[in-house]
Amino acid sequence: MTVGSVNPAKPAGTVVLTTSVGASVSAKLPDEGDALVITNTTSGVVFVRVGAEAPTAAETDYPVLPNSRALLAAGLYIKFVAVYAPTGATSGTVYATVIDGTQY
């Protein structure tokens, strides 16, 4: 891929994480891809961490705003995703979709 090029997303699979306030939940990703689209359907901020092993997410990780999406680089070694809903947030559903491509 040429630097600066834009490739449309080709979804490779999605996992559903049900958040619990004050706890980190993790899941194994269904496939490998260039990137990961995190869709936060809750009405609170969630924090996301990815890794080769099952990680534990915390408030020091990547924030995803309520009712929004974020695009994270993934690659071959990203096998797991974890989501943390801090105290004061709301429980709900967060989707992690593995994609090939650079834009969703």
N, C-alpha and C positions, 0 to 999 in steps of 0.2 A: 504494500500500500504506500502511495506517495505521501510524503509529509504534507499536512494541510488538506488532504483529500477528505471528502465526506462520503461515507458509505451507509445507506439505509439499514436499519436494524432488521436482522433475521432472527426472530425468537427461537431459542433452543430449549426452553422449558422454564417453568415457574414453580416456586415453592411458596406456601402460605404460612406466615408466622402469626400466631395469635398472641398479642402482647398482654402482659400482666404487669400492672403498675408496681414499680419498684423491683422488677426482676428482669434478668436477661434470658431470652429464649434463642435457641440456635437451630439450624437445619442444614442438612447436607444439600448442596446444589445438585440439580438433576443432570447437569451437563457442564462442559467447559465452553468458554466463549471469550470474545474480546472484552466485553463489558457486562455490567450488571445494572439493571434499572430497578431502583427501589421505589415502590409506590406506597406512600403512607396514607391510608384512608382514615386514620384516627383524627381526633380534633386536638391533638397535642403533639409536641415535638417528640421524635424518637431518635435514638442514637444507634449508628450502625458500625459494625466491625466485620471485616472479612479475613479469611485466613486459610492456610493449608490444613490446619487442624481445627476442631470445633472451638471457636473463641468465646470469650465472655465479653459482652459489650457493656460500656459504662458511659457516664455523662462526659467523659473526656474524648469520646469517639466522634465520628462524623454525624452532625445533626441533619435530620431531614424534617423540614417544616410540616405542619399539619396540612392534610389534604393536598399533598404535592408529590413530585417525583424528583429523584436524583440519579445521575448517571455516574457510575464508578468504573474505573478500569478494573479488569479481572485478570484474564490470562490463564495459562495452564495450571498454575499452582494454587489458584483460588478454588477451594472445594467446599467451603462452609461460609455461612453468613449468620450473624447474631444481631439481635435488636434489643435495645433497652428502652423501656418507658419509665422515665423518672417519676418520683413522687409528685403528685399534683397533676400528672398527665391522665389520659383516659386509656382504658383497655380497648383493643380493637384489632384490626387486621392490617398487616403489612405484607405486600407481595414483593418477592425478589425474582426478577426475570433475567435469565442469562440470555445475552444476545451476541450474535456475530455482527459487527458493524460499529460505527462510531457515532450514530445519531439515531434517536428514537422519535 
